[in-house]
Amino acid sequence: MLTLKKELPFTEQEILDFLENTRTPFYVYDEAGIRNRIKKLKEAFSWANFKEYFAVKATPNPFILQITKEEGCGVDCSSMAELVLAQKAGFKNEDILFTSNDTPLSEYEKALSLNAVLNLDDIGHINILKERLYLPELVSIRYNPGGDFGNEIIGNLEESKFGVPKSDLIKGYKLLQKHGVKKFGLHAMLVSNELNPRNIIMVAKFLFNTAFEIKKELGIDLDFIDLGGGFGIPYKPDEEELDIYYISQEIKKLYEEILINNGLNPPKIYMEHGRYISGPNGYLVTKVFHIKDSFKKYVGIDANSANLLRPAMYKAYHHITVLNKKFEDENETYDVVGSLCENNDKLAVDRALPKLESGDILVFHDVGAHGHSMGFNYNGKLRSAEYLFTSDRKFKMIRRAETIDDYFSTLNF
Ligand SMILES: *Cc1c(COP(=O)(O)O)cnc(C)c1O
């Protein structure tokens, strides 16, 4: 059977040499790949006053954040820990967007101390900020228009806990104006892992029209419009990359038609992709322990869903390359499983692979975003190390593996 392949950033020899002295499982990120994705995104949107705010939750490692910083990104944070990470990586002021929800006061306090841009998930937060802390000069509101933008993951927005409906959006800007806020942002995240350009363009058109309505109703020229994250990546080898140059040109036409031709001050365009930047540039390297021949054929590996949750949580597909067997026929069908005491602990189901044996190395593709970061400790499983495959082709540890002492460190016994 001929199946499509996915490429690795390192040669088989490079990774096999590294594996001689390195314990599996581990994550490895491709520095050059991350830099290239950011460069491409910035180039595509260079017609606008554009900024990408890397979604920290996708890959919350300061070395990765540092790379995005060097490439001119800001960061999008949603929690105390993410704010601290952003701070440690050297971000401040308008380079930090704080897109939180159900936010504790202590996190607003931290965000304000970094002079970050607050992106409010509810207008109820306006009075809390006014009374307990203060309102900065620039504030953004997260909009949830309801309805459905054709995205499978987000679906019906009336079931979404995020953002405020139209009436609250208008009320919110009015209240902010009353309290002396001078500059305003509009934010929405209406698609996720979206591979259909039409849906992405539709979101931009919708938000530009909303900006025009805000101008008509309140006289406000928005400082920025944040189109959210959510550009998809081709997880399956037969899926196609988004043509972001095409998307950008279509969005440019709408920007001119709806905003410029109606006399609005040109707002900045922000995005906050995680997956699009780091997703294709992360790999999970694992080793086969056992092959089990039962009702189905099972490949037991040294990683499990605590290392990579997406397959169990979303039935997500992650392509697998078997080192040293790239050119062998994939005429076995396996479930690739971990050792959790949960039957959904399967990192691949009914997957065509070459005949495997104990000791084979399986590399999972496209795990750079929402991979390691979604890890957990169920069954006492430990979080793996993270490495950077640097632009000069070296493997550099950027997070050590958890030890059993780390795991027990919060217990008194
Ligand atoms: C998770 C998230 C993102 C990033 O999503 P990707 O799919 O990684 O692009 C951006 N913005 C918000 C508000 C999010 O919650």
Ligand as a Chemical Component Dictionary entry (heavy atoms), coordinates in Angstrom:
data_LIG
# 
_chem_comp.id                   LIG 
_chem_comp.type                 NON-POLYMER 
_chem_comp.pdbx_formal_charge   0 
_chem_comp.three_letter_code    LIG 
# 
loop_
_chem_comp_atom.comp_id 
_chem_comp_atom.atom_id 
_chem_comp_atom.alt_atom_id 
_chem_comp_atom.type_symbol 
_chem_comp_atom.charge 
_chem_comp_atom.model_Cartn_x 
_chem_comp_atom.model_Cartn_y 
_chem_comp_atom.model_Cartn_z 
_chem_comp_atom.pdbx_ordinal 
LIG C1 C1 C 0 -6.661 28.781 22.143 1  
LIG C2 C2 C 0 -6.852 30.162 21.705 2  
LIG C3 C3 C 0 -6.104 30.665 20.641 3  
LIG C4 C4 C 0 -5.138 29.843 19.829 4  
LIG O1 O1 O 0 -5.808 28.886 19.095 5  
LIG P1 P1 P 0 -5.033 28.103 17.926 6  
LIG O2 O2 O 0 -6.020 27.079 17.477 7  
LIG O3 O3 O 0 -3.843 27.479 18.570 8  
LIG O4 O4 O 0 -4.682 29.103 16.892 9  
LIG C5 C5 C 0 -6.262 31.999 20.318 10 
LIG N1 N1 N 0 -7.119 32.783 20.989 11 
LIG C6 C6 C 0 -7.867 32.336 22.016 12 
LIG C7 C7 C 0 -8.755 33.271 22.723 13 
LIG C8 C8 C 0 -7.765 31.003 22.394 14 
LIG O5 O5 O 0 -8.508 30.553 23.408 15 
# 
loop_
_chem_comp_bond.comp_id 
_chem_comp_bond.atom_id_1 
_chem_comp_bond.atom_id_2 
_chem_comp_bond.value_order 
_chem_comp_bond.pdbx_ordinal 
LIG C1 C2 SING 1  
LIG C2 C3 SING 2  
LIG C2 C8 DOUB 3  
LIG C3 C4 SING 4  
LIG C3 C5 DOUB 5  
LIG C4 O1 SING 6  
LIG O1 P1 SING 7  
LIG P1 O2 DOUB 8  
LIG P1 O3 SING 9  
LIG P1 O4 SING 10 
LIG C5 N1 SING 11 
LIG N1 C6 DOUB 12 
LIG C6 C7 SING 13 
LIG C6 C8 SING 14 
LIG C8 O5 SING 15 
# 
